C-alpha cells in the first residue's frame, strides 16, 4: 500500500474501532441484550466497514489501475472488475 504513515495509522485505528464494535455485538449476543440494541451496533459496524472499504478501494483504483496504456473502455472494465471482486 502506498499510504503515508499518518494515513496508515488512521486506517489501523479505524480497523481497531470496527473490531471493538464487533466485540460489542458479540457481548450483546452472549448477554441476551435487546435485539434492537445489537442490531444498532451491527449496523454501525457495517457502516464503518463500508467506509473503510470505500477508502481503500479508492486508493487502489487511484494508485494501481493502469492509466496510459489502456483506452477508456478497457479502464472501465478494469474498474468494474475491481468493484465486483471486492463487493461480493
N, C-alpha and C positions, 0 to 999 in steps of 0.2 A: 504494500500500500504506500501511496505517496504522500501520506499526511505528515504535517509538521508535528513535532512532539506535543505542542499545545492542543492541536486538533485530536491527536491520538488520545491524549489524556481525557478530553471531553467525551470521546466515543467510549472509552473504558468506563468512565464514571456513569454514563448513561446506561451502559450494559449492566453495571452493578445495581443501578436503581431498578432495572427491569427484573433482575434476579430477586431483589428484595420484594418487589410487587408479587412475583410468582410464589415466593415463600409465604407471603401473607395469604395468598389464595389457598395454599396447601394447609396452613394453620387453620384457616376458616373452615375448610372441609373437615379436617380432623376434629375440630371442636364443635361441629354441628351448628355453625353460625347460620343466620338467616340467608336464604338463597339470594335475595336481592343484594345483600352486602357483599357476598362472594362474587356475584356477577358484576357488580360495580368495580371491584378490584380487578377482576379479569379483563373487563373492558378497558380499564386504564392501562393495564399491562399490554394489551393488544395494540392500543393506540401508540404506546411508547415503542413497541417493536416495529410497527409500521413506519413510524417517523424515523427511527434509526435505519431501517432497511432502505427507505427512500433516500436518505442522505448518502449512504454507502453506494447505492445504485447510481446516484447522480455522479459521484466521484468516479465510479467505474466507467460510466459512459463517457465522461469528460476526458478521462486520462488514459483509457485503454482501448477505446474504439478507434479503428483506423480512420483517418480523415482524408488524406490527399489522394490515396491510390484507389479510391472507390467512388462510384457515382452515387447520386442521391438515392436511387432505388436500392442499391446494394447496402448503403449505410442504413436505410430504413429497415431492411431485412435483418441486418445485424442488431439493431435496436430492438426490434420485435422479438428476436431470439433471446436476447438478454432478459427482457422483461418476462417473457414466458418461462424461462428457466428458473427465475428466482421467485416468481409469484405462483408456483404450483401449490 
